[in-house]
Amino acid sequence: MIDAIDYQLIAAVQTGLPIAARPYAAIAEQLAIAEQDVIERLARLKTLGLIKRWGVVVKHRQLGYRANAMIVMDVPDDRVARVGALISQQACVNLCYQRPRQGEIWPYNLYCMIHGKTRDVVLEQWAELRHACNLCEYPFEVLFSRRCFKQRGALYARPIANGDGAVPCIAGESRAEEIKNKQSFGMHA
Amino acid sequence: MDAIDKAIINRLQQGFPICAAPYQRVAEELGLVEAELLSRLQTMLADGVLSRFGPMYHAEQMGGALTLAALKVPGERFDEVTEIVNSFPEVAHNYARNHLLNMWFVLATEQPEQVATVIAEIERRTGLRVFNMPKISEYYVGLQLEA
């Protein structure tokens, strides 16, 4: 499936692709493999779904998206899949998940995110969405983020173990070394 | 940021070619010369408009795990608890939100069993219960913001 070179490749591109005419050749040189090999392996990782997508990671706030709302609803379990699918078709919805309820303090099981330039715009989009998807009967809350303390991709110190438990190690052996070598992955939970 | 920068961001959020001269291909699509695309990308990275340009990995396919978790933090302890939570390298995002559950963070671990370990450790160090909300179903992930 995934071999040691694939893991090295994942580690080599995780902080970002070089901005140069032949970016994959630059990566190939680092790994001492052929450019065409890099291209084929990345294409394969994408086909296999390990790379979800390949693109730019924008900073929301820099683009003027200052309002970030997590909207949560309590939808009966037998309807949640249908409602989730329906909401996901709306252009303003960026992410949509079902998650477990947490008792009285948190009776919600369906989550969607709307990013907007202002809170008013987000609330307007939510009002339209509720109407368009017939969500009026479901209890909901809109949680805006007040402060962002930390925002980065997930980190991996070393390649992930594959199915047979082999863990090729790229970063150093010591924990301190691993932490120093941590790189950033872009990812949504 | 001008109209060309915005067009570049919008185009690249949709993906990037995996071929020998990918910037050349994107530049052609946008009606630019490659050198201009490269220099604009460099500027946007340097200015912090773009945080990174590369792959988005699929955590579970990579063998790792992700979860969303929340804490109900007493107001006077907010800064102290923030510091504790952020000190965990597994915490990828952490947001304050307007609810009784007022701190929301994403945990990303290399191996699935580490989620429980990290949660137990956060509970031990903060003395607060962590509400763990791993996804049951994913209906949509398509975070693209029009520049």
Interface residues (C-beta under 8 A of the other chain):
Chain A: I10 V13 Q14 T15 G16 L17 I19 A20 A21 R22 P23 Y24 A25 E35 Q36 I39 L42 A43 L45 K46 L48 G49 L50 I51 K52 R53 W54 G55 V56 V57 V58 K59 H60 Q62 L63 Y65 N68 M70 V80 A81 G84 A85 I87 S88 V93 N94 L95 C96 Y97 Q98 R99 P100 Q102 I105 W106 N109 M113 H115 E141 L143 F144 S145 R146 R147 C148 F149 K150 Q151 R152 G153 A154 L155 Y156 A157 R158 I160 A161 N162 I179 K182 S184 F185 G186 M187 H188 A189
Chain B: I9 L12 Q13 Q14 G15 F16 I18 C19 A20 A21 P22 Y23 Q24 E34 L38 L41 Q42 L45 G48 V49 L50 S51 R52 F53 G54 P55 M56 Y57 H58 A59 Q61 M62 G63 G64 L66 T67 L68 A70 K72 T82 V85 N86 P89 E90 V91 A92 H93 N94 Y95 A96 R97 N98 H99 L100 L101 W104 F105 V106 L107 A108 E110 Q111 F131 M133 P134 K135 I136 S137 E138 Y139 Y140 V141 G142 L143 Q144 L145 A147
